[in-house]
Amino acid sequence: MQVWPGQAYPLGATYDGAGTNFAVFSEAAERVELCMVHEDGSETAVELRESDAFVWHAYLPGVMPGQQYGFRVHGPYEPGRGQRCNSAKLLLDPYAKAVSGAVDWGEAVYGYHFGRPEKRNDLDSAPHMMTSVVVNPYFDWGNDRPPGTDYHRTVIYEAHVKGLTMLHPALPEEIRGTYAGLAHPALIEHLTELGVTAIELMPVHQFVNDHRLVDAGLANYWGYNTIGFFAPHNAYASWGDRGQQVLEFKSAVRALHAAGIEVILDVVYNHTAEGSHLGPTLSFRGLDNASYYRLADDPRYYMDTTGTGNSLLMRSPHVLQLIMDSLRYWVTEMRVDGFRFDLAATLARQFHEVDRLSSFFDLVQQDPVVSQVKLIAEPWDVGEGGYQVGNFPPLWTEWNGKFRDTVRDLWRGEPATLAEFGSRLTGSSDLYQGDGRRPLASINFVTCHDGFTLNDLVSYHHKRNEANGEDNRDGESHNRSWNCGAEGETDDPAVLALRERQMRNFIATLMVSQGVPMLSHGDEFARTQHGNNNAYCQDNAISWLHWPHPAEDSSARARRLLRFTRSLVWLRRDHPVFRRRRFFHGRPMQGTHDELSDISWFTPEGDEMRDSDWQAAHAKSLTVFLNGSAISEPGPRGEPVTDDSFLLMFNAHEEPLDFVVPVDHGRQWQVVVDTARPEGVSTDGPKMAAGERLTLTDRSLVILQRPG
């Protein structure tokens, strides 16, 4: 085998048509071996003799795509000094573009002996390890163009690759649970008819099923356990795992783009699958433990602000380079349209505190590629001071957990909720206006993968996580849920009717709120996890979507909610008054003849809200006027944006209430949405005149429209 010096950049394995350049960083290494892994498991080792700035490299002519490889690092194994090199462990390339196989759990993949963590383990891990794979970077993208959907037109659909496609009746069995399933016309048709503009995929970076879960017969279904930041997860590929997963993922992106749907990735750059000091040695730990991880004062241990055992060292230039290189790769080579950053507060921790001006955010801000895609933060972690909703830099949008909590509280009847609800409905100016951001910084959601599904939110007061094997101790205990009068499954028609109404209330509230709405996959047809609010380890029918079948009477409820959700999504998409790009002013707009404010608030009696009305503990109802003639932001060519006007009537009381249509805000209105009706939406709803009374069913929402 010929070995040429090669180049120190780019890192990873880079195929150029004639051979492959290999480069890997390790400051701790005394010697690095590149191991070509053959079909029978044997290895051909090549010593990397060139090292520039601690990057070890070589070029191997004739090494082609599909070649499996790994590294063995010779260096200090001194946990007391933070170093854990061990040449007996075959290591994944941190920059691998594809990974083959899965970890075969056993003592050999650990750097110590079970029961004796102080004793070094020199068992060869190669027979039990995944391998890195050389990939062919060439792909025919055809006429692919990123949709480039503006935030104010965006509707996000959070989904799991396997869960979304595993049980879809129209998909061939061989592509269920895969990237190819995402690209199937039946799946894309569902998304386009629903009206979503972006699919936010739960982790598709190569991840590992934890040893503990595998032993328990479970799996790391959600995938928040990354080991490869450049490689698409190989278990979601139907074609193979020797680089085929890259082609299949790109094909899915191309198909979704052709339908006008953006692809956003949920990414986990805060920790890796190697876990705590008792975790396996798979890659980073064996390459250069102290350069990749935040170590405690006693360097045998790790700082952990993620609850997973370790945290990446965000002040290390090599970690920052890894993350930025990964982000750019997924944008430029895989053509994704944005990222949602898991536990993003951890990315801001340079030392112990959360610093919103940390190096990572500075790098993103100035990066000409990454700064131009959608950047969404999950603005919390488990460390001290980790709840940072509203505190991310202006370039970023955030999952708005306060929207979720407040909307849940309103509809379950919590007292003294109206004032905060008003802020959440109008884009959370208290969180985002102070630093120059706009309503679109708020990613609004009622449910997501983590917690109850929408159906379970209105069906369970208590979590039912026994299947997770932790005696129901895992998962959030305070869910702000309400079971509508019966815990779990029931045949009571009154309870079922109320649950349907509550689900419609949540969907409608989400779609008429300023900000960017996000639906959780399957909520549009009332999927259930039977009360499991932490199904991270359930790679089975608990988590997979059961699609409603047109011929089954039992799915009539699901089909009704699906029709309602589609209608509300399209109502939002058709009317810019629900998706303003600027905050409301609370006064008439200058330069128009309309003397009405852009937004007004009324009691059910039709009187303007006073401070005492907002603060009254018993108050659970209000009317909101949205003035379609007073939208302050111009269109893309500077033209005025006008729309119909709307009245939103919220009755979160447990009793029916009469609402008065406010006077002086329009003579004639028409009811277009009434969540008390099973179909919810109507094009021929009753017409109401100013001053008339309309009775709203207990816990219901009515939307009235007045042509502009």
C-alpha positions in Angstrom: 0.0 0.0 0.0 1.4 3.3 -1.0 1.4 6.1 1.6 2.0 9.7 0.6 2.4 12.6 3.1 -1.0 14.1 2.3 -2.5 17.3 3.8 -3.5 18.4 7.3 -6.7 19.9 5.9 -9.5 19.1 5.5 -9.9 16.8 8.5 -11.5 13.4 8.0 -11.3 11.2 4.9 -11.5 13.1 1.7 -11.8 11.2 -1.6 -10.7 13.0 -4.7 -11.3 10.4 -7.4 -7.9 8.8 -7.3 -7.4 8.2 -3.6 -8.2 9.4 -0.1 -6.6 11.9 2.2 -6.9 11.2 5.9 -6.4 13.7 8.7 -7.2 13.6 12.4 -6.4 15.9 15.3 -4.8 14.7 18.5 -2.5 16.8 20.7 -2.2 13.9 23.2 -1.0 11.3 20.7 2.6 10.1 20.6 1.8 8.0 17.6 -1.3 7.5 15.4 -2.2 4.5 13.2 -4.7 4.6 10.4 -6.3 1.1 10.2 -7.9 -0.1 7.0 -10.6 -2.6 8.1 -11.4 -5.4 5.7 -14.5 -7.5 5.1 -13.2 -10.3 7.3 -12.5 -7.9 10.2 -8.7 -7.9 9.7 -6.8 -4.7 9.6 -4.0 -3.1 7.6 -2.3 -0.5 9.8 -0.6 2.6 8.3 1.3 4.8 10.6 0.6 8.5 10.1 4.1 10.0 10.2 3.2 13.5 9.3 1.9 15.9 11.9 1.2 19.6 11.5 -0.2 21.5 14.5 -1.2 18.2 16.0 -3.1 17.1 12.9 -1.9 13.6 11.8 -2.3 12.9 8.1 -1.5 10.8 5.0 -2.8 10.3 1.5 -3.4 6.8 0.3 -3.7 6.4 -3.5 -6.3 3.9 -4.6 -8.4 3.9 -1.5 -11.9 4.2 -2.7 -15.4 5.0 -1.4 -16.8 2.2 0.8 -13.5 1.5 2.5 -13.9 1.0 6.3 -11.3 2.5 8.6 -10.5 3.6 12.1 -7.7 5.0 14.2 -5.5 3.7 17.0 -3.8 6.3 19.2 -0.7 5.6 21.1 -0.3 8.0 24.0 -0.7 8.5 27.7 -3.4 6.6 29.7 -3.4 8.7 32.8 -7.0 9.5 33.9 -5.7 11.5 36.9 -4.3 13.9 34.3 -7.3 13.7 32.0 -5.8 11.5 29.4 -7.2 8.2 28.2 -5.3 7.1 25.1 -5.3 3.3 24.5 -4.1 1.8 21.2 -6.2 -1.3 21.9 -9.3 0.7 21.1 -10.3 1.2 17.5 -11.6 4.8 17.2 -14.1 6.4 15.0 -13.0 9.4 12.9 -14.7 12.5 14.4 -15.1 13.7 10.8 -16.3 10.4 9.3 -19.0 11.1 6.6 -20.5 7.7 7.1 -20.4 5.0 9.8 -20.9 1.3 9.3 -22.3 -1.2 11.8 -23.2 -0.8 15.4 -21.5 -1.2 18.8 -21.5 -4.8 20.1 -21.5 -4.0 23.8 -19.0 -5.7 26.0 -16.0 -5.0 28.2 -13.7 -4.6 25.2 -15.1 -1.2 24.2 -14.3 0.3 27.6 -11.0 1.7 28.7 -11.2 0.0 32.1 -12.3 -3.4 33.5 -15.8 -3.7 34.9 -15.8 -3.4 38.6 -12.2 -2.1 38.6 -12.4 1.4 37.0 -8.8 2.2 38.0 -7.4 -0.7 35.9 -6.6 -0.1 32.3 -8.3 -2.5 29.8 -6.2 -3.7 26.9 -8.8 -5.9 25.2 -9.0 -5.2 21.5 -12.3 -3.3 20.8 -12.2 -3.7 16.9 -14.4 -6.8 16.7 -17.1 -5.0 18.6 -16.8 -1.5 17.1 -18.5 0.5 14.4 -16.2 1.6 11.6 -15.7 4.9 9.7 -16.4 4.8 5.9 -14.8 6.7 3.0 -17.7 8.2 1.0 -18.1 9.5 -2.5 -19.0 13.2 -2.3 -20.4 13.4 -5.8 -24.2 13.6 -6.1 -26.6 14.8 -8.9 -28.7 17.5 -7.2 -30.3 18.3 -10.5 -32.3 21.5 -10.3 -32.4 21.5 -6.5 -33.0 24.9 -4.9 -33.4 25.6 -1.2 -37.0 26.8 -0.6 -35.7 29.8 1.4 -39.0 30.2 3.2 -39.2 33.4 5.3 -39.8 32.9 9.0 -43.1 34.6 8.9 -44.4 32.1 6.3 -42.9 29.1 8.1 -44.9 26.3 9.7 -42.6 23.7 11.3 -43.4 20.0 11.6 -41.2 18.2 14.2 -40.8 14.5 13.2 -38.8 11.4 13.8 -37.5 9.6 10.6 -38.5 6.2 11.8 -41.6 7.0 13.8 -43.1 9.1 11.0 -42.6 6.5 8.3 -42.6 3.1 10.0 -46.3 2.4 9.9 -47.5 4.5 6.9 -49.8 2.2 4.9 -48.8 3.6 1.5 -45.1 3.1 1.9 -43.4 -0.2 0.7 -42.2 -2.1 3.7 -38.6 -2.0 2.6 -38.4 1.8 2.9 -40.4 2.2 6.1 -38.4 3.8 8.9 -35.9 5.3 6.5 -34.8 8.4 4.7 -36.3 6.9 1.5 -39.6 6.8 3.4 -39.4 10.6 3.9 -39.0 11.0 0.2 -42.0 8.9 -0.7 -44.8 10.8 -2.6 -47.5 9.7 0.0 -45.5 11.1 2.9 -44.7 14.4 1.0 -48.4 14.7 0.0 -49.4 14.6 3.6 -47.0 17.3 4.6 -48.0 19.6 1.7 -51.7 19.1 2.2 -51.2 19.9 5.9 -49.5 23.1 4.9 -46.2 22.8 6.7 -43.2 24.4 5.1 -40.4 22.8 7.1 -39.8 19.4 8.6 -37.6 19.4 11.7 -36.0 16.0 12.0 -35.1 14.6 15.4 -31.4 13.6 15.4 -30.1 12.1 12.3 -26.4 12.4 13.1 -24.9 9.0 13.8 -25.8 8.0 17.3 -25.3 5.0 19.6 -27.8 2.9 21.4 -26.7 3.0 25.1 -25.3 -0.2 26.7 -27.8 0.1 29.5 -30.8 0.4 27.2 -29.7 -2.5 25.0 -29.3 -4.7 28.0 -32.8 -3.8 29.1 -34.2 -4.6 25.6 -34.8 -0.9 24.8 -33.1 1.6 22.5 -32.0 5.2 22.3 -35.0 5.9 20.0 -34.8 9.7 20.0 -31.1 9.7 19.1 -29.8 12.4 21.4 -26.6 10.4 21.8 -24.4 11.5 18.9 -21.0 9.9 18.1 -20.6 11.2 14.5 -21.4 14.8 13.7 -20.9 14.4 9.9 -22.5 11.0 9.3 -26.2 10.4 8.7 -27.5 7.7 11.1 -26.9 4.4 9.3 -30.0 2.6 10.7 -32.3 5.0 8.8 -30.9 3.9 5.5 -32.6 1.3 3.3 -29.8 0.9 0.7 -26.8 0.1 3.0 -24.4 1.7 5.4 -21.2 1.9 3.3 -21.9 5.4 2.1 -25.4 4.6 0.7 -26.9 6.4 3.7 -25.4 9.7 2.5 -26.9 9.3 -1.0 -30.3 8.3 0.5 -30.4 11.3 2.8 -29.5 13.7 0.0 -32.2 12.1 -2.1 -34.7 12.8 0.6 -33.6 16.4 0.9 -33.9 16.8 -2.9 -37.5 15.4 -2.9 -38.6 17.6 0.0 -37.1 20.7 -1.5 -39.0 19.9 -4.8 -42.2 20.0 -2.8 -41.2 23.4 -1.2 -40.4 21.8 2.2 -37.3 22.9 4.1 -35.3 20.4 6.1 -34.2 21.4 9.6 -32.0 19.1 11.7 -32.2 18.7 15.5 -28.5 18.6 16.4 -26.7 17.6 19.6 -23.4 19.4 19.9 -23.4 19.6 23.6 -22.2 16.1 24.5 -21.3 12.8 22.9 -22.3 9.1 23.3 -19.1 8.4 25.3 -20.9 9.4 28.5 -19.2 9.8 31.9 -15.8 8.5 33.1 -17.5 5.0 33.2 -18.5 5.3 29.5 -17.0 3.5 26.5 -14.0 4.6 24.5 -15.4 5.1 20.9 -13.7 8.2 19.5 -13.0 11.5 21.2 -12.0 10.0 24.6 -9.3 7.9 23.0 -8.1 10.6 20.6 -7.6 13.5 23.1 -9.9 13.4 26.1 -8.7 16.7 27.6 -9.1 18.6 24.3 -12.6 17.5 23.6 -14.4 17.4 27.0 -14.9 19.7 29.9 -13.1 18.0 32.8 -13.9 18.6 36.5 -11.3 19.9 39.0 -10.4 16.2 39.4 -9.7 15.4 35.7 -10.8 11.8 36.1 -14.3 13.1 35.9 -16.4 15.3 33.6 -18.4 18.4 34.0 -22.0 17.6 33.0 -24.6 20.2 32.2 -26.5 17.9 29.9 -27.5 15.1 32.2 -25.7 12.6 29.9 -22.3 12.2 31.6 -20.2 14.7 29.7 -20.2 18.1 28.0 -18.0 19.2 25.1 -15.3 21.8 25.8 -16.8 24.8 24.1 -13.7 27.0 24.7 -11.5 24.5 22.8 -10.6 25.8 19.3 -10.7 22.2 18.0 -14.2 21.6 19.4 -15.4 24.8 17.9 -13.8 23.9 14.6 -15.4 20.5 14.7 -18.9 22.0 15.2 -18.6 24.8 12.7 -17.1 22.4 10.1 -20.0 20.0 10.8 -22.6 22.8 10.4 -21.1 24.0 7.1 -20.9 20.5 5.8 -24.6 19.8 6.4 -25.6 23.1 4.7 -23.2 23.0 1.7 -23.0 19.2 1.0 -26.2 17.8 2.5 -28.2 21.0 1.7 -30.2 21.3 4.9 -32.0 24.5 5.6 -31.4 25.0 9.3 -30.7 23.6 12.7 -32.4 23.2 16.1 -29.7 23.0 18.8 -30.5 20.6 21.6 -29.7 22.0 25.1 -28.2 25.1 23.4 -27.4 26.8 26.7 -24.6 24.3 27.1 -23.0 25.7 23.9 -22.8 29.0 25.6 -20.9 27.7 28.7 -17.3 28.7 28.4 -16.7 28.1 32.1 -19.6 27.6 34.5 -21.9 30.4 33.5 -24.1 30.8 30.5 -22.6 33.5 28.4 -24.6 34.5 25.3 -21.6 36.1 23.8 -19.4 33.0 24.0 -17.1 32.0 21.2 -19.6 29.6 19.6 -22.2 32.4 19.0 -19.5 34.8 17.8 -18.4 32.2 15.2 -21.9 31.5 14.0 -22.6 35.3 13.7 -19.7 35.9 11.4 -19.9 32.7 9.4 -21.1 33.4 5.8 -22.7 30.0 5.4 -24.1 29.0 8.8 -25.4 32.5 9.7 -27.8 32.4 6.7 -29.8 29.3 7.6 -32.5 28.9 10.3 -30.9 28.7 13.7 -33.2 27.6 16.5 -32.1 27.2 20.1 -33.6 24.9 22.8 -32.7 27.6 25.3 -32.0 25.5 28.4 -29.8 22.8 29.8 -29.7 21.1 33.2 -26.9 23.2 34.7 -27.1 26.1 37.1 -28.7 29.1 35.4 -29.5 27.0 32.4 -33.0 28.3 31.6 -32.3 31.0 29.1 -35.5 31.6 27.2 -35.3 35.1 25.7 -31.5 35.5 26.2 -30.0 34.2 22.9 -28.4 36.6 20.4 -30.5 38.4 17.8 -29.6 36.0 14.9 -31.3 33.2 16.8 -34.9 32.0 17.3 -35.9 30.0 20.3 -38.2 27.2 21.4 -40.5 29.3 23.5 -41.2 27.1 26.6 -43.2 29.9 28.2 -45.6 29.9 25.3 -46.2 26.2 25.8 -46.7 26.5 29.6 -49.0 29.6 29.4 -51.2 28.2 26.7 -51.5 24.9 28.6 -52.4 26.8 31.8 -55.1 28.9 30.1 -57.0 26.0 28.6 -56.8 23.8 31.7 -58.3 26.7 33.6 -55.5 28.0 35.8 -56.3 31.4 37.4 -54.4 34.6 36.8 -53.2 33.5 33.4 -54.6 36.2 31.1 -51.9 38.8 31.3 -49.1 36.4 30.3 -51.3 34.7 27.7 -51.7 38.1 26.0 -48.0 38.4 25.7 -47.5 34.9 24.4 -50.4 35.3 21.8 -48.7 38.5 20.4 -45.2 37.2 20.0 -43.7 37.4 23.5 -42.4 41.0 23.2 -41.3 40.8 26.9 -38.7 38.1 25.8 -37.6 39.3 22.4 -38.2 43.0 21.8 -35.5 44.3 24.1 -32.6 43.1 22.0 -34.0 44.0 18.6 -35.6 40.7 17.8 -39.1 40.3 16.5 -42.1 38.0 17.0 -40.5 35.5 14.7 -37.8 34.8 17.3 -40.5 32.8 19.1 -40.9 29.2 18.0 -44.3 28.5 19.5 -45.4 25.0 20.4 -47.8 23.3 22.7 -46.3 19.8 22.4 -43.0 18.3 21.1 -41.3 15.0 21.2 -40.4 15.5 24.8 -43.6 15.2 26.9 -47.2 14.2 26.3 -48.6 14.1 22.8 -51.5 16.5 22.2 -54.0 13.7 22.7 -52.3 12.6 25.9 -52.1 16.2 27.2 -55.9 16.2 27.4 -56.2 12.5 28.5 -53.8 12.1 31.3 -53.0 14.0 34.5 -50.2 11.6 35.4 -47.4 10.1 33.3 -47.4 6.4 32.5 -43.8 5.6 31.9 -43.6 2.1 33.3 -42.5 0.6 30.0 -39.2 2.6 30.3 -38.1 0.4 33.1 -37.4 3.1 35.7 -40.5 2.6 37.9 -42.2 5.7 36.4 -39.5 7.9 37.9 -38.3 9.3 34.6 -40.0 12.1 32.6 -41.6 15.4 33.8 -44.1 15.1 36.6 -45.6 18.6 36.2 -47.0 18.5 32.7 -49.7 21.2 33.0 -52.0 18.6 31.6 -55.7 17.9 32.3 -57.5 14.6 31.6 -60.9 16.3 31.1 -62.6 14.2 33.7 -61.2 10.7 33.2 -57.7 9.3 33.4 -56.5 7.6 30.2 -58.8 5.7 27.8 -62.5 6.1 28.3 -65.8 5.5 26.5 -67.5 8.5 28.1 -68.9 10.5 25.2 -68.9 13.8 27.2 -65.2 13.4 28.1 -64.3 12.4 24.6 -66.1 15.5 23.2 -64.3 17.8 25.6 -61.0 16.2 24.7 -61.6 16.8 21.0 -62.6 20.4 21.8 -59.4 21.0 23.9 -57.2 19.7 21.1 -58.9 22.0 18.7 -58.4 24.9 21.1 -54.7 24.2 21.3 -54.2 23.9 17.5 -56.2 27.0 16.9 -54.4 29.0 19.6 -51.1 27.9 18.1 -52.0 29.0 14.6 -53.4 32.4 15.4 -50.5 33.4 17.7 -47.7 35.6 16.4 -44.4 33.9 16.0 -43.5 30.6 14.2 -45.8 27.6 14.9 -44.4 24.1 15.4 -46.5 21.0 15.3 -45.4 17.7 16.7 -45.7 14.8 14.3 -49.0 12.9 14.6 -50.7 15.5 16.8 -52.7 16.5 13.7 -54.5 13.2 14.0 -54.4 12.8 17.8 -51.7 10.1 18.1 -51.2 8.7 21.6 -48.3 7.2 23.5 -50.8 6.0 26.1 -49.5 8.4 28.7 -45.8 7.9 28.2 -44.3 11.4 28.3 -40.7 10.3 27.9 -40.6 7.7 25.1 -37.0 8.3 24.4 -36.3 4.5 24.6 -39.4 3.1 22.9 -38.5 2.1 19.3 -41.8 0.4 18.9 -45.5 1.0 18.5 -45.6 3.3 21.5 -43.7 6.0 19.6 -44.4 5.1 15.9 -47.3 7.0 14.3 -50.4 5.0 13.7 -51.9 6.6 10.6 -55.7 7.0 10.4 -57.2 4.5 8.0 -60.1 5.9 5.8 -62.1 2.7 6.1 -62.0 2.4 9.9 -64.8 4.0 12.0 -62.4 4.1 15.0 -60.3 6.7 13.2 -63.1 9.1 12.5 -61.9 11.3 15.4 -58.4 11.4 14.0 -59.7 12.4 10.6 -61.8 15.2 12.0 -58.8 16.6 13.8 -56.6 16.3 10.7 -59.2 18.3 8.7 -59.4 20.9 11.4 -55.6 21.2 11.7 -55.2 21.6 7.9 -57.8 24.3 7.9 -56.2 26.3 10.6 -52.7 26.0 9.1 -54.1 27.3 5.8 -56.1 30.0 7.6 -52.8 31.2 9.0 -50.9 30.9 5.7 -53.6 32.9 3.9 -53.8 35.8 6.3 -50.7 37.9 7.2 -52.5 39.4 10.2 -51.6 36.1 12.1 -48.0 36.2 11.1 -46.8 39.7 11.4 -43.1 40.4 11.2 -43.1 43.2 13.7 -44.7 43.6 17.2 -48.0 45.2 17.6 -47.9 48.9 18.4 -51.2 49.0 20.3 -52.3 52.2 18.5 -53.6 53.3 15.1 -51.0 53.0 12.3 -49.7 56.3 10.9 -50.3 56.9 7.2 -53.6 55.2 7.0 -57.2 56.4 7.3 -58.0 53.6 9.8 -58.5 55.2 13.2 -58.5 51.8 15.0 -55.5 50.3 16.8 -53.6 47.4 15.2 -54.7 45.3 18.2 -57.4 45.8 20.9 -58.4 43.8 23.9 -62.0 43.4 25.2 -63.8 41.7 28.0 -66.5 39.2 27.0 -69.0 42.1 27.5 -67.3 44.0 24.7 -65.6 46.6 27.0 -62.0 47.5 26.6 -59.8 45.6 29.0 -58.5 47.5 32.1 -55.5 46.6 34.3 -57.9 45.1 36.9 -59.4 42.9 34.2 -56.0 41.5 33.2 -55.1 40.7 36.8 -58.4 39.3 38.0 -57.7 35.7 39.2 -61.1 34.5 38.0 -60.7 35.9 34.5 -60.2 33.2 31.9 -61.8 34.8 28.9 -61.2 37.7 26.5 -61.8 39.0 23.0 -58.9 40.1 20.8 -59.3 42.4 17.7 -56.6 42.0 15.0 -56.8 44.9 12.5 -55.9 43.7 9.0 -55.7 47.3 7.8 -53.0 48.3 10.3 -50.1 46.0 9.4 -47.1 48.2 9.8 -44.5 46.1 7.9 -44.4 46.4 4.1 -44.4 43.6 1.5 -41.2 42.4 -0.3 -41.4 45.2 -2.8 -42.3 47.9 -0.3 -46.0 47.7 -1.0 -48.5 48.0 1.9 -49.8 44.7 3.4 -53.5 44.6 4.1 -55.7 41.8 5.3 -59.1 41.0 6.6 -59.7 41.8 10.3 -60.4 39.2 12.9 -62.0 38.8 16.3 -60.6 36.0 18.5 -62.9 35.0 21.4 -61.4 32.8 24.0 -63.6 31.2 26.7 -61.4 29.1 29.0 -64.1 29.0 31.6 -65.8 25.8 32.7 -69.2 27.3 31.9 -70.7 28.8 28.7 -70.3 32.6 28.4 -72.0 35.2 26.3 -69.6 37.4 24.3 -70.6 40.8 22.9 -69.2 41.7 19.4 -67.4 45.0 20.1 -68.9 48.1 18.6 -67.0 50.5 16.5 -64.7 47.8 15.2 -66.7 46.6 12.2 -70.4 46.3 11.5 -70.6 42.8 10.1 -68.7 39.7 11.1 -68.8 36.0 10.2 -67.9 33.1 12.4 -65.2 31.1 10.5 -63.9 28.9 13.4 -65.8 27.5 16.4 -63.9 24.8 18.3 -67.1 23.7 19.9 -68.3 22.2 16.6 -66.8 18.8 15.6 -65.8 20.1 12.2 -64.5 23.3 13.8 -64.2 25.4 10.6 -67.0 26.7 8.4 -67.3 28.8 5.3 -70.9 29.5 6.0 -70.9 30.3 9.7 -73.4 32.6 11.3 -73.1 36.3 10.6 -72.9 38.7 13.6 -73.4 42.4 13.8 -71.6 44.8 16.2 -73.2 44.7 19.6 -74.7 41.2 19.2 -74.3 38.5 21.7 -72.7 35.1 20.9 -72.7 32.3 23.3 -69.4 30.4 23.5 -69.5 26.8 24.8 -67.3 26.2 27.9 -63.7 25.9 26.9 -64.0 26.9 23.3 -62.5 29.5 20.9 -64.4 31.3 18.2 -62.8 33.3 15.3 -64.8 35.9 13.5 -63.7 37.5 10.2 -64.5 40.8 8.7 -63.5 41.5 5.1 -60.8 44.1 4.8 
